Amino acid sequence: MINIIVCVKQILDPEMPPGKFKIDPESNKVIPPEGIPLVVSPFDEQAVEAALRIKEQCGAKITVVTVGESSAVNAVKHSLAMGADEGIVVEHIIEGYDSLLTAYILTKAIEEIVAYDLIICGREAADWGSGQVGSIIAESLGIPVVARTRKIEVMDSRLKVEHIIEDGDESLELPMPAVITVSYEIGQARIPTGWGVISAARKKIPSWSLEDIGVDLSQIGDTSSRIKLLKLFTPTRERGCQIIEGKTAAEAAANLALRLREAKVI
Amino acid sequence: MEPTKFDAVVAGAGPAGCAAAYALAKAGLEVLVIERGKFPGAKNMFGGMLCGSVLAQLIPNFWEEAPLERYITRHVITFLSREDSFSIDFQSPSFGKPPYNGYSVLRAKFDKWLAGKVEEAGAIIVPGLLVEDLLWDGNQVVGVKAGGEDFPASVVIAADGVNSLLAQKAGLAEELSTEYVSLGVKELIQLPSEIIQERFNLEDDEGVTQLFDGFCTRGMHGGGFLYTNKESLSLGIVIQLSALRRMGVKPADLLEEFKSHPGVRNLIKGGTVEEYSAHLVPNAGINKVPMLYKDGFLVVGDAAGLVLTTGITLDGASFAFASGMAAAETVKLAKQNGDPSRKTLCNYEKLLKESFVLRDLETFKHSQFFLDNPRLYTTYPELICNLSRGLFTNDGKPRKRLWQLARTEMGRQKLSILHVAVDGFLGRRAI
């Protein structure tokens, strides 16, 4: 049996009605939509799914870790409802967009958990999509990392993985402990069963503070100066319709051709 | 060992289900709530006003923490003819003091808060799961089946809303007929709060409810409504479903027509539509309230058709809270007695008969018959509007006394004194 740690993040529901998604241009921030609960980032759900498949294959203890506000406990509960064994919330609201900070806090939390053979992360969070946290954790812990993994197999103390590269797949073998990041290639994440939700609701989920895990923010410097968000906006899409007329169909077609040439389409 | 059987399984996390679950969990019972929506509140809708007095019995001083929009200090009733409108306007600062008389509420926020209270109290909510069937032991309901899993329980509380599948599965109710149900459609229209306050003559957090009778339903049984929220208006219409089918009218078209009426369009001017929603409302009153209990089984809220329709009041939420609380009392008793059979559960009906729930429905049992009268939606609103026009017209012709105007207008509407007398008599009994 191996110990797996899965890192999950709570984000705005990507499936919420687009009309509810609003941005405050003054502060360059998303205005949280009222009444719509946050969800686990879909790639992180797939990370939990990948862990559960290993558990089913060869037995594993799965611990889920998240960093966020107190409501992030719901992300852990969702993972537990899917079938993970334990969960931890590191209570800290991460301001800014520096992945190093997130990865640093997670690394500290992972070191606190001590026992780990495999760390699985989503390829990237579905909100900001930086895709760096997994790799930085591996670097900090000094262990190998494979990104965008399609298949994971545990063979004694080694892992056999297939991962996606630009023009195909690559099969790799690596020693444990290791970090692996996954996305939708791993397959559909399971929906929690009713009894899964019930037993998750009954579990006590410990909440750690930054002091608990010995995080010293001065270690990583001023994150706000490294990455600045210049402009946050929703792209506007414009559509126009022009009706090309002509006395006959042939004339209309000719006019259309002229118009298309003018627009440099043909 | 974790318990695998619940004292109560509640189907539906609306006001009725949450009230029952909250009261039971507070009393230390093992409660499971199963909600088919992705989260509590995802499927819930009402016009927009919540009366606070019943909820206050469950959660004292709830107004200090619940996400409420505005407290209602002004009530307007408006009669519409094709172009004109005539309003009765009541405003009272006394409604603006705690405990407030009523609030406008946005369900997405409010239901999320209420469900949070339920979980805080110790109940477990499983969202995204539809209760498909009941589990039986002979004639006794002993749990529910949802998503292919069994959830055993001493008592099942059906709070699954209008046209309750579970009440039907329990053999207490039949599938709902379009005669006994209305369709409500509503838009949430965004407006800055300063504009709302100015436009509706309101201070700070004060709000208004406005009910519309007449042209907006094209003569069908129903009416329009408007509620002010903090930064939006809830505007919609409620129409008898069978009438809607008979007339072959699309509710969205009616709503557009309503919005473009001169008496309405300036109220919503400059607003942007943010949300459109629709929901069924049971409206049959006491005549169609099913048997409310059987062995191991209780029906609450809309699922039991516990909605009051008087023409001026359309209230389901208070009845949902009250029936949910009565159900909780009864389940507590069943737990004490160790007997979830009908012998204990009949207490639920007794509690409802003692409270306003069944008494109000009994008092207004003639309302439906009265409200089915098409003259209420055509003749009378037109008469009132035309009469007012006559009264306020300055056209240089000799003026007539009000009574003369009324006689002329009644003649034009082909309305006899006898009609008025009959409608008046029925109305006295109904409203």
Interface residues (C-beta under 8 A of the other chain):
Chain A: P17 G19 E34 G35 I36 P37 I191 T193 G194 W195 V197 I198 S199 A201 R202
Chain B: E2 L32 I34 F39 G41 P67 L106 R107 A108 K109 D111 K112 E119 I124 I125 V126 G128 L129 A146 G147 E149 F151 E274 E275
